[in-house]
């Protein structure tokens, strides 16, 4: 199964299809953390994805 961006993290805009820049990745992480603060935990696949070397 291929990882997909969680569209629920983008209630204010259409979710992107990919995160090509560091700024896009930082925005995604910020949205992920904000959702976590409200008790919306990410899928395991999301955690695995953001731990990959491409996100470092």
LINCORQUI-V370037 format. One record per residue. N is the residue number from 1. SS is DSSP state (H for helix, E for strand, L for the rest). NEAR is the number of other C-alpha atoms within 10 Angstrom. Layout:
N,SS,NEAR
N,SS,NEAR
This chain:
1,L,4
2,L,6
3,L,11
4,L,12
5,L,16
6,L,15
7,H,12
8,H,13
9,H,20
10,L,14
11,L,8
12,L,7
13,L,8
14,L,10
15,L,14
16,L,14
17,L,10
18,L,10
19,L,13
20,L,9
21,L,10
22,H,12
23,H,10
24,H,13
25,H,16
26,H,13
27,H,13
28,H,20
29,H,14
30,H,13
31,H,15
32,H,20
33,H,16
34,H,13
35,H,15
36,H,12
37,H,10
38,L,8
39,L,9
40,L,13
41,L,13
42,L,14
43,L,10
44,H,9
45,H,12
46,H,15
47,H,12
48,H,10
49,H,15
50,H,14
51,L,10
52,L,9
53,H,7
54,H,8
55,H,11
56,L,8
